[in-house]
Amino acid sequence: MAQAQSNVRPISSSGRLLTIGQVLAILNREFPDLSPSKLRFLEEQGLIEPQRTPAGYRKFSEQDVQRTRVILELQRDQYLPLRVIRDYLEQLDSGKTPNLPQVQASVAKLQPKNPIKLTKVALMSETGISSGLLQDAQTLMLINKEPFESSDLEIARAIVHLQRFGISPRHLRGLKASADREIGIIEGVVAPVLSKNEAASKSRATHYAQEIENQFATIRSELIKSVISKIDK
């Protein structure tokens, strides 16, 4: 993690400069969860770079405020992880005109706007999964109990598709065990953050969890692609 103190800009005499309180007064109307600790967290991550007074107090320019607004909008509206947002802003800073990547479905599902609840009949109707296949998936804890949520819906669809290749839930034991291990790692990382019980603790923990999950997904995907690429040679 970048240390904000080592890269702070000295205070500038040009332009209007705002305190943290004034920045919150401007942005809290759009982002009520924004707090001083959240702003400091964004600074720690290298996303914003406020100036400092000789006494060390942060001062934000109007450009800093607009940059913060863009970051918060990308998080809220497109569910982009901070790593992607940072890369996007760095390209803008270098004079490029980058395109925002497509939002990964796995990221978007972390914060569904309208969580769904499905009955067994509705799940079977939506996915085509059979009662027996559903029971097998539930026995292995791949799918939760009724009422079913969006994650259960997507897993059920994937199981139905995999069945075409002769892959049944019992073949997915290792996949479930691997996911449980990843969840354990993520929980271990975010637990100390949540224990601080600060206003931005949940937001910070969510960001960490998303960042870690994205890196896990990248490694998993690349490992599999490296094997698949050899099939066609």
C-alpha positions as CSV (number, residue, x, y, z in Angstrom):
1,M,0.0,0.0,0.0
2,A,1.3,3.4,-0.9
3,Q,2.3,5.7,2.0
4,A,0.5,9.0,1.5
5,Q,2.9,10.9,3.7
6,S,5.9,10.3,1.5
7,N,4.4,11.8,-1.6
8,V,2.4,14.8,-0.4
9,R,2.4,18.0,-2.4
10,P,3.5,21.2,-0.6
11,I,0.7,23.8,-0.3
12,S,0.1,26.0,-3.3
13,S,-0.8,29.6,-3.2
14,S,-2.9,29.5,-6.4
15,G,-6.6,28.6,-6.6
16,R,-9.2,27.9,-3.9
17,L,-8.2,25.2,-1.4
18,L,-10.7,23.3,0.8
19,T,-10.4,21.5,4.1
20,I,-11.6,17.9,4.6
21,G,-14.8,19.3,6.2
22,Q,-15.6,21.5,3.2
23,V,-15.0,18.7,0.8
24,L,-17.4,16.5,2.8
25,A,-20.0,19.3,2.8
26,I,-19.8,19.4,-1.0
27,L,-19.8,15.7,-1.7
28,N,-21.9,14.2,1.1
29,R,-25.1,15.3,-0.7
30,E,-24.3,12.8,-3.5
31,F,-22.3,10.4,-1.3
32,P,-23.6,10.3,2.2
33,D,-21.3,7.5,3.3
34,L,-18.2,9.6,2.5
35,S,-16.1,10.3,5.6
36,P,-12.7,11.7,6.6
37,S,-11.3,8.2,6.9
38,K,-12.6,7.3,3.4
39,L,-10.9,10.3,2.0
40,R,-7.7,9.4,3.8
41,F,-8.1,5.8,2.5
42,L,-8.3,7.1,-1.1
43,E,-5.2,9.1,-0.5
44,E,-3.4,6.0,0.9
45,Q,-4.3,4.1,-2.3
46,G,-2.8,6.8,-4.5
47,L,-6.1,7.9,-6.0
48,I,-6.1,11.5,-4.7
49,E,-3.2,13.7,-3.7
50,P,-4.2,16.6,-1.5
51,Q,-1.8,19.4,-0.7
52,R,-0.5,20.0,2.8
53,T,0.0,23.0,5.0
54,P,3.3,23.4,6.8
55,A,1.5,21.9,9.9
56,G,0.5,18.9,7.8
57,Y,-3.2,19.6,7.3
58,R,-4.7,18.4,4.1
59,K,-6.0,21.0,1.6
60,F,-8.0,20.0,-1.5
61,S,-8.2,21.9,-4.8
62,E,-11.4,22.0,-6.8
63,Q,-9.7,19.5,-9.2
64,D,-9.2,17.2,-6.2
65,V,-12.9,17.4,-5.4
66,Q,-13.9,16.6,-9.0
67,R,-11.4,13.7,-9.1
68,T,-12.9,12.3,-5.9
69,R,-16.4,12.6,-7.3
70,V,-15.3,10.6,-10.4
71,I,-13.8,7.9,-8.2
72,L,-16.9,7.6,-6.0
73,E,-19.2,7.5,-9.1
74,L,-17.2,4.7,-10.7
75,Q,-17.3,2.7,-7.5
76,R,-21.0,3.3,-6.9
77,D,-22.4,3.1,-10.4
78,Q,-20.0,0.7,-12.2
79,Y,-18.7,-1.3,-9.2
80,L,-15.1,-0.9,-10.5
81,P,-12.3,-2.0,-8.1
82,L,-9.9,0.7,-7.0
83,R,-7.1,-0.9,-9.0
84,V,-9.0,-0.4,-12.2
85,I,-10.0,3.1,-11.3
86,R,-6.4,4.0,-10.5
87,D,-5.2,2.7,-13.8
88,Y,-7.9,4.7,-15.6
89,L,-7.0,7.9,-13.8
90,E,-3.2,7.4,-14.4
91,Q,-3.9,7.1,-18.1
92,L,-6.0,10.3,-18.0
93,D,-3.2,12.1,-16.2
94,S,-0.7,11.0,-18.8
95,G,-2.8,12.6,-21.6
96,K,-4.4,9.4,-22.9
97,T,-8.1,8.8,-23.6
98,P,-8.7,5.4,-22.0
99,N,-11.9,3.5,-22.2
100,L,-13.4,2.1,-19.0
101,P,-13.4,-1.7,-19.0
102,Q,-16.6,-3.7,-18.9
103,V,-17.8,-4.3,-15.4
104,Q,-17.1,-7.9,-14.3
105,A,-20.3,-9.7,-13.5
106,S,-18.6,-11.1,-10.3
107,V,-17.9,-7.6,-9.1
108,A,-21.4,-6.2,-9.9
109,K,-23.0,-9.0,-8.0
110,L,-21.3,-8.1,-4.8
111,Q,-23.6,-5.1,-4.4
112,P,-26.9,-5.9,-6.2
113,K,-29.3,-3.0,-6.3
114,N,-32.4,-5.2,-6.1
115,P,-31.5,-8.5,-4.4
116,I,-33.7,-11.3,-5.7
117,K,-35.4,-14.1,-3.8
118,L,-36.5,-17.2,-5.7
119,T,-38.5,-20.3,-4.8
120,K,-37.4,-23.7,-5.8
121,V,-40.0,-23.8,-8.6
122,A,-38.8,-20.4,-9.9
123,L,-35.1,-21.4,-9.8
124,M,-35.8,-24.6,-11.8
125,S,-37.9,-22.7,-14.3
126,E,-35.3,-20.0,-14.8
127,T,-32.3,-22.3,-15.1
128,G,-33.7,-25.7,-16.3
129,I,-31.9,-27.4,-13.4
130,S,-33.6,-30.7,-12.4
131,S,-34.7,-31.5,-8.8
132,G,-32.0,-34.2,-8.5
133,L,-29.2,-32.0,-9.8
134,L,-30.3,-29.2,-7.5
135,Q,-30.3,-31.6,-4.5
136,D,-26.8,-32.8,-5.4
137,A,-25.6,-29.2,-5.6
138,Q,-27.1,-28.4,-2.3
139,T,-25.6,-31.4,-0.7
140,L,-22.2,-30.2,-1.7
141,M,-23.1,-26.7,-0.6
142,L,-22.7,-25.2,-4.0
143,I,-26.2,-23.8,-3.8
144,N,-27.9,-22.5,-0.7
145,K,-31.3,-23.4,0.7
146,E,-34.5,-21.8,-0.5
147,P,-35.2,-18.9,-0.9
148,F,-32.5,-18.6,-3.6
149,E,-30.5,-15.5,-4.4
150,S,-28.8,-14.2,-7.5
151,S,-25.6,-16.2,-6.8
152,D,-27.6,-19.4,-6.6
153,L,-29.2,-18.6,-9.9
154,E,-25.9,-18.1,-11.7
155,I,-24.4,-21.2,-10.1
156,A,-27.4,-23.3,-11.1
157,R,-27.1,-22.1,-14.7
158,A,-23.4,-22.9,-14.8
159,I,-24.1,-26.4,-13.4
160,V,-26.7,-27.0,-16.1
161,H,-24.2,-26.0,-18.8
162,L,-21.4,-28.1,-17.4
163,Q,-23.7,-31.1,-17.4
164,R,-23.5,-31.0,-21.2
165,F,-19.8,-32.0,-20.9
166,G,-20.5,-34.8,-18.4
167,I,-19.5,-32.6,-15.4
168,S,-21.7,-33.1,-12.4
169,P,-21.7,-31.4,-9.0
170,R,-19.5,-34.1,-7.5
171,H,-16.8,-33.0,-10.0
172,L,-16.9,-29.6,-8.4
173,R,-15.8,-30.6,-4.9
174,G,-12.3,-29.2,-5.4
175,L,-13.7,-26.0,-6.9
176,K,-15.9,-25.5,-3.8
177,A,-12.9,-26.3,-1.5
178,S,-10.8,-23.8,-3.3
179,A,-13.4,-21.1,-3.1
180,D,-13.8,-21.8,0.7
181,R,-10.0,-21.3,1.1
182,E,-10.1,-18.0,-0.8
183,I,-13.0,-16.8,1.3
184,G,-11.0,-17.7,4.4
185,I,-8.1,-15.7,3.2
186,I,-10.2,-12.7,2.4
187,E,-12.0,-12.9,5.8
188,G,-8.6,-13.0,7.5
189,V,-7.5,-9.9,5.8
190,V,-10.7,-7.8,6.3
191,A,-11.3,-8.9,9.9
192,P,-8.7,-6.5,11.5
193,V,-10.2,-3.7,9.4
194,L,-13.8,-4.4,10.5
195,S,-12.6,-4.7,14.2
196,K,-11.6,-1.0,14.2
197,N,-15.3,-0.1,14.1
198,E,-14.7,3.2,12.2
199,A,-17.2,4.9,10.0
200,A,-15.4,3.7,6.9
201,S,-14.4,0.3,8.1
202,K,-17.1,-1.6,6.1
203,S,-16.3,0.4,3.0
204,R,-12.6,-0.2,3.4
205,A,-13.1,-3.9,4.0
206,T,-15.3,-4.2,0.9
207,H,-12.6,-2.6,-1.2
208,Y,-10.0,-4.9,0.1
209,A,-12.2,-8.0,-0.5
210,Q,-13.0,-6.9,-4.1
211,E,-9.3,-6.2,-4.8
212,I,-8.2,-9.6,-3.5
213,E,-11.1,-11.4,-5.3
214,N,-10.0,-9.8,-8.5
215,Q,-6.4,-10.9,-8.1
216,F,-7.5,-14.4,-7.3
217,A,-9.7,-14.5,-10.4
218,T,-6.8,-13.2,-12.5
219,I,-4.5,-15.9,-11.3
220,R,-7.1,-18.6,-11.7
221,S,-8.0,-17.5,-15.2
222,E,-4.4,-17.3,-16.3
223,L,-3.5,-20.7,-15.0
224,I,-6.4,-22.3,-16.8
225,K,-5.8,-20.3,-20.0
226,S,-2.2,-21.3,-20.1
227,V,-3.3,-25.0,-20.2
228,I,-6.1,-24.3,-22.8
229,S,-3.6,-22.5,-25.1
230,K,-1.5,-25.6,-25.4
231,I,-4.5,-27.7,-26.6
232,D,-4.5,-25.8,-29.9
233,K,-0.8,-26.2,-30.6
